[in-house]
């Protein structure tokens, strides 16, 4: 693939999903009236486009370096684009929920689906219909994420693959644990790029994992419908772990418990990659977005995450560095090869 083909494909994605984002904002415009004025200025349009361009340039350099194949699959793109009508039909429901701050519908309307799921999970994150508790939600989720990020979500996710590939390439059948795997979007890419890897997809949502099973059919993947703070795997059993856009949706105490579990299940020398929202100070021109995001999208634990210190949170692991990929920060951690002597 030539660079211009890649650039054209990404420009088309940004235009397509960006149009859906603008449609959602137009319908939900009344919901913006109650948002508190941000403490920091919002970024300009040119600044956001420049950051998008930098993301795509890095993505293409990774392709040129051979870290992963060119991410252009017309069949896959068409398949996801077919969710457009479902997304547009759902916008008014989301907007009405946003207007009345209706974030706890699933506590009553989906009681049976919720079962014994933890309380922090039984709510309408992003004001989305059914929260994470239905097949309807699972069908819409990836489209909603791409629309929210105007077609850049997949490119941001791919940056989490880079430190994983550097850590696992050369290992014999390494095991990768994806914590909060959702519908399997990241693992679909990772296991296609590295078929020899064994993967474990962990998520609390049975409907989302059902969709992940379909997406990952024929791949060497195990599925676990369980909590990140209670991973049912033995100590030192995985070579690497990754978590994408999960930790900002966990309460602080659960966040800390999940971090301990990750350190426990990693093998000595194993790598953990956290790909989540940028935090205050990571991209100072974007701090205004961090101010308003939890109000607009019902993210009850996001504000605390935006101020958290990942190095302190994962203190059982060595923090090896961060990369900013547009609105995502990719942080790499490594478990010490041997216990330090006191």
C-alpha positions in Angstrom: 0.0 0.0 0.0 1.2 3.5 -0.8 1.1 6.4 1.7 -1.5 8.2 -0.3 -3.8 5.3 -0.2 -3.6 5.1 3.5 -4.0 8.9 3.8 -7.1 8.8 1.6 -8.6 6.0 3.6 -8.1 7.8 6.9 -9.4 11.1 5.5 -12.6 9.2 4.4 -13.0 7.7 7.9 -12.6 11.1 9.6 -15.2 12.6 7.2 -17.7 9.8 7.6 -17.5 9.4 11.4 -17.0 13.1 11.9 -20.3 13.7 10.1 -22.0 11.3 12.5 -20.4 13.0 15.5 -21.8 16.4 14.3 -25.2 14.9 13.8 -25.2 13.6 17.3 -24.1 17.0 18.7 -26.8 18.8 16.7 -29.5 16.6 18.1 -28.1 16.8 21.6 -27.3 20.5 21.6 -29.8 21.3 24.4 -27.9 18.9 26.6 -24.8 21.2 26.4 -26.6 24.0 28.1 -26.1 22.6 31.6 -22.4 22.0 31.2 -20.2 23.9 33.6 -17.8 26.3 31.9 -14.4 24.5 31.6 -11.6 25.7 33.8 -9.3 25.5 30.8 -9.8 26.8 27.2 -11.1 24.3 24.6 -8.7 23.5 21.8 -9.3 25.1 18.4 -10.3 23.1 15.3 -6.9 23.5 13.7 -5.2 22.3 16.8 -7.3 19.1 16.9 -6.7 18.5 13.1 -3.0 18.9 13.6 -3.1 16.3 16.5 -5.1 13.9 14.3 -2.5 14.4 11.5 0.3 13.6 13.9 -1.5 10.4 15.0 -2.0 9.2 11.4 1.7 10.0 10.5 2.8 7.8 13.5 0.4 5.1 12.4 1.8 5.0 8.9 5.4 5.0 10.2 4.5 1.9 12.2 3.3 0.3 9.0 6.4 1.3 7.1 8.5 -0.1 10.0 6.8 -3.4 9.7 5.2 -3.4 13.2 1.8 -4.2 11.8 0.1 -4.4 8.4 -1.6 -1.5 6.7 -5.0 -1.0 8.4 -7.2 -0.8 5.4 -9.8 -3.5 5.0 -12.7 -2.4 2.8 -14.9 -5.3 3.8 -14.4 -4.5 7.5 -15.0 -0.8 6.9 -18.3 -1.5 5.0 -19.4 -3.9 7.7 -19.0 -1.3 10.4 -20.4 1.5 8.3 -23.7 -0.5 8.0 -24.3 0.5 11.7 -24.9 4.1 10.6 -28.7 3.9 10.5 -28.8 2.2 13.9 -26.5 4.9 15.3 -28.6 7.7 13.9 -31.8 6.1 15.1 -30.4 5.9 18.6 -29.2 9.5 18.8 -32.6 10.9 20.0 -32.7 8.3 22.8 -29.2 9.2 24.0 -30.0 13.0 23.7 -33.1 12.6 25.9 -31.2 10.7 28.4 -28.5 13.3 28.4 -31.0 16.1 28.9 -32.5 14.5 32.1 -29.1 13.1 33.2 -30.6 9.6 32.9 -27.7 7.4 33.7 -29.2 4.7 35.9 -31.9 3.2 33.6 -30.1 -0.2 33.5 -30.6 -0.6 37.3 -34.3 -1.1 36.7 -34.9 -1.9 33.0 -32.1 -4.4 32.8 -32.2 -6.0 36.2 -32.2 -9.5 34.9 -29.3 -8.8 32.5 -27.4 -7.1 35.3 -27.6 -10.1 37.5 -24.9 -9.9 40.2 -22.8 -7.4 38.3 -21.1 -4.8 40.5 -23.0 -1.6 41.2 -20.4 0.7 39.6 -21.0 -1.2 36.3 -24.8 -1.1 36.3 -25.3 2.4 34.8 -25.6 4.0 31.4 -22.0 5.1 30.7 -22.0 7.7 27.9 -25.8 7.8 28.4 -25.8 5.0 25.9 -28.9 2.8 25.5 -28.8 -0.3 27.8 -25.4 0.6 29.2 -23.1 -2.4 28.4 -25.8 -4.9 29.2 -27.5 -5.8 25.9 -26.8 -7.1 22.4 -28.2 -3.9 21.0 -25.6 -1.9 22.9 -22.9 -4.3 21.7 -23.9 -3.9 18.1 -23.6 -0.1 18.3 -20.6 0.4 20.6 -17.7 0.4 18.1 -19.6 2.8 15.8 -20.3 5.1 18.8 -16.7 5.2 19.8 -15.5 5.9 16.2 -18.1 8.7 15.9 -17.1 10.2 19.3 -13.5 10.3 18.1 -14.3 11.3 14.5 -12.8 8.2 13.0 -9.5 8.1 15.0 -10.4 5.4 17.6 -8.8 2.5 15.7 -5.7 4.4 15.0 -5.3 5.3 18.7 -5.9 1.7 19.7 -3.2 0.5 17.3 -0.6 2.5 19.2 -1.1 0.1 22.1 0.0 -2.7 19.8 3.5 -1.2 19.4 5.0 -1.9 22.9 3.2 -5.3 22.9 4.8 -6.3 19.7 8.3 -5.1 20.8 7.9 -7.1 24.0 6.4 -10.3 22.5 8.0 -10.7 19.1 10.5 -13.5 19.3 8.7 -15.3 22.1 7.2 -18.8 21.5 3.4 -18.6 21.6 3.1 -15.8 24.1 -0.1 -15.2 26.0 -1.8 -11.7 25.8 -4.5 -10.8 28.3 -6.9 -8.0 27.1 -8.7 -6.6 30.2 -11.9 -4.9 29.2 -11.8 -6.5 25.7 -15.4 -5.4 24.9 -16.4 -6.5 21.4 -12.9 -7.7 20.5 -11.9 -4.8 18.3 -8.3 -4.6 19.5 -7.8 -8.3 19.6 -9.2 -8.7 16.1 -6.4 -6.5 14.9 -3.7 -7.9 17.2 -4.3 -11.6 16.5 -4.5 -10.9 12.8 -1.2 -9.2 12.9 0.4 -11.9 15.1 -1.5 -15.2 14.6 0.9 -17.1 16.8 -0.2 -15.2 19.9 -2.7 -16.8 22.3 -5.1 -14.2 23.7 -7.4 -14.1 26.6 -10.4 -11.7 26.3 -11.8 -10.6 29.7 -14.9 -8.4 30.0 -17.8 -8.1 32.4 -20.4 -7.8 29.6 -21.7 -11.2 28.3 -23.4 -9.5 25.3 -20.1 -7.8 24.4 -18.1 -11.0 24.7 -20.7 -12.8 22.6 -20.0 -10.3 19.8 -16.2 -10.7 20.4 -16.5 -14.4 20.0 -18.1 -13.8 16.6 -15.4 -11.4 15.6 -12.6 -13.7 16.8 -13.9 -16.9 15.5 -11.1 -19.3 14.5 -8.5 -17.4 16.5 -6.6 -18.8 19.5 -8.6 -16.8 22.1 -10.1 -17.7 25.5 -13.0 -15.7 26.8 -13.6 -14.7 30.5 -16.8 -12.9 31.5 -15.5 -11.5 34.8 -14.2 -8.5 36.7 -10.8 -6.9 36.2 -10.4 -6.7 39.9 -10.7 -10.5 40.3 -8.9 -12.1 37.3 -9.4 -15.9 37.4 -5.9 -16.7 36.2 -2.9 -18.2 38.1 -0.1 -16.0 39.3 2.6 -15.3 36.6 0.5 -16.9 33.8 0.5 -14.2 31.0 3.4 -12.7 29.0 1.6 -9.4 28.5 -1.6 -7.6 29.3 -3.3 -4.6 27.8 -6.3 -2.5 28.8 -7.9 0.0 26.5 -10.4 2.7 27.7 -11.3 0.7 30.8 -9.5 2.3 33.7 -11.3 5.7 33.5 -14.6 3.8 34.0 -13.5 2.2 37.2 -13.9 3.7 40.7 -10.6 4.5 42.4 -10.7 1.5 44.8 -11.6 -0.9 42.0 -8.9 0.7 39.8 -6.3 0.0 42.5 -7.5 -3.6 42.9 -7.4 -4.2 39.1 -3.8 -2.9 39.0 -2.8 -5.4 41.7 -4.4 -8.2 39.8 -2.5 -7.3 36.6 0.8 -7.3 38.5 -0.1 -10.7 39.9 -0.9 -12.5 36.7 2.0 -11.1 34.7 5.1 -13.3 34.4 8.4 -11.8 35.7 9.6 -9.5 32.9 6.1 -9.3 31.5 4.7 -6.1 30.0 1.4 -4.2 30.7 0.2 -1.6 28.3 -2.4 0.9 29.4 -4.2 2.9 26.6 -6.7 5.3 28.0 -7.6 9.0 28.0 -5.0 11.7 28.1 -4.7 13.2 31.6 -4.2 16.8 32.8 -0.9 18.1 31.5 -0.3 15.4 28.9 -1.5 17.7 26.1 -2.1 21.1 27.8 -4.0 22.6 24.9 -6.6 19.8 25.3 -7.2 20.2 29.1 -10.5 21.9 28.4 -11.8 18.7 26.8 -10.9 16.8 30.0 -12.9 19.4 31.9 -16.1 18.9 30.0 -16.0 15.2 28.9 -17.3 13.6 32.1 -20.3 16.0 32.1 -21.2 15.5 28.5 -20.8 11.7 28.5 -21.7 10.6 32.0 -18.3 9.3 33.0 -18.6 9.3 36.9 -15.0 8.2 37.6 -13.3 10.1 34.8 -12.5 13.2 36.8 -10.5 11.2 39.4 -8.7 9.3 36.7 -7.7 12.5 34.9 -5.8 13.5 38.0 -4.4 10.0 38.9 -0.8 9.1 38.8 -0.5 5.9 36.7 3.1 5.3 38.1 1.7 5.2 41.6 -1.4 3.2 40.6 0.8 0.5 39.1 3.5 0.7 41.7 4.2 -3.1 41.5 5.4 -2.5 38.0 8.1 -0.3 36.5 6.8 2.6 34.4 8.8 2.5 31.1 7.3 5.5 29.4 4.3 7.2 27.7 3.3 8.1 24.2 0.5 10.6 23.4 -1.7 9.5 20.5 -4.2 12.3 19.9 -6.6 11.9 22.8 -5.1 8.7 24.1 -2.1 8.1 26.3 -0.3 4.8 25.8 1.7 3.8 28.9 4.0 0.8 29.2 4.9 -0.9 32.4 7.1 -3.9 33.1 7.0 -6.4 35.9 10.5 -6.8 37.5 12.3 -9.9 36.3 13.0 -10.9 39.9 11.9 -9.6 43.3 14.1 -6.9 44.7 15.9 -7.6 48.0 14.9 -5.5 50.9 
